[in-house]
Amino acid sequence: MLRGGSESEIRESYTHGFFHEGTKSYVARMSQQVDVRILPAFDSSVKKTSKGYATSVAPYRDRSGPEDYYTKTPGFSSFYYAVAGYTWFGNNKLSFLSPLTGGSTNRNGICPAQDVYKLCYKNEDQSLHNLTQRVDKKDSAVSRVRTFGLLNCHMTNPVTNDEENCVLIITSACLNQLKKRLSLRAGREDPIITEDFKEFLYGDITDPKTGSIAKIRETHMEENALMKFAGLFFSDKDGYLQGREESTVSDSVLADRYDISDTDNVTNIKTYDEVLEMMVSDGSVPYDVIVRACQRYAENGIPEAPKGTTTVTPVIPKKDPELEEEVPMESNTIQVKEEPKEIKSEEPEDIKAVETPQPTNLDSEQSARFTELNSKYESNGGSDMNTEELSEYFTLRIKGGVN
């Protein structure tokens, strides 16, 4: 029997490519001024199988752990997760979490998309190198993996007007600015928001009783006011509490949080083979390039090319400008179990060697990232680098003592 009226109009639910079906999410955008309540992390000392785990909470910082590398302040707890992924990838505008999530983004043989990028970027073959370059302001066919932040939040959905919990997706620029904002020091005359973290102006913004409303508003990079993105604010002006809104959180809201670390039911991190199959089916990267970059890492082989496949680079759709920034992967992330891959004999790649200044005071991952950014900067003066990359490059250059 057919249903009539509104009941006959089926509303299809949408699940972002970062998540498994049924996980609600929201992308922070400059164009939508939305208020959200960032929710606290789960208490890791409570067993997930216990009754109290769903409503357990942990402070937004953990003084017993390592300090935050970006702000040099006591480390943050898992109220956010840094993940590696792609958005609007290729002809089919795919969004997916990379298997590079949970470790260094410079590893080989972990993510096919990154393997293709590393093959093409420094290659002497100009046709391969061109795949990584923007042409007429159009995005390149091959791009580097990017980092995003995922946070549990409670909000009013601007589309449905429903009060709901969801996973907030923010860019790395927003995440870095958030951490910097949360590290602003309180003045002598400022009231204490959180006794355990009284040195910080905003205190624990995730605390169920004294936490703050976060306002998604348009902001810009400190180094370049023309580079804008969606930021999270807790007052009308940084360094002041005027405009701050305190917000309590009920146990029912806490119980409805997503366990973002759950890669079986919440976050959907693709495997090497899954990404490889998506790339071959999508067709944005020439098939022969995929084979050359990934064949030695693909334990189950390369999927057959679709009929009619050519090696001509197709037109690439414009990427979502709100999700372009990147930062190196950090420790506060999702850990992915991975088995060591059997590396097949490598084919010569004819990669051009680039002489790079040797920085000091950088760890191995930061040194590797500096080397990559430096070669990119030296090749064309940084003309194809976005503001986030330029900011990261000069930060690492200064920290590494490179003149």
ABEGO torsion letter per residue (X at the ends): XBBBEAAABBBBBBBBAABBBGBBBBBBBAABBBBBBBBBBBBAABBAABAAAAABBBBABBAABBBBAAAGBBBBBAABBBBBBBBGBEAAGBBBBBAABGBBAABBGABAAAAAAAAAAABABAAAAAAABBBGGBBBABBBBBBBBBBBBBBBBAAAGBBBBBBBBBBAAAAAAAAAAAABBBBAABBBABAAAAABAAEBAABAAABBBBBBBBBBBAABAABBBBBBBABABBGBABGBBBBBBBAAAAAABBBAABAAABBBBBBAAAAAAAAAAAGABBAAAAAAAAAAABAAEBBBBBBGBBABBBBBBBBBAABABBBBBBABBBBBBBBBBBBBBBBBAGBBBBBBBBBBGBBAAAAAAAAAAAAAAAAAGGAABBAAAAAAAAAAAAAAGBX
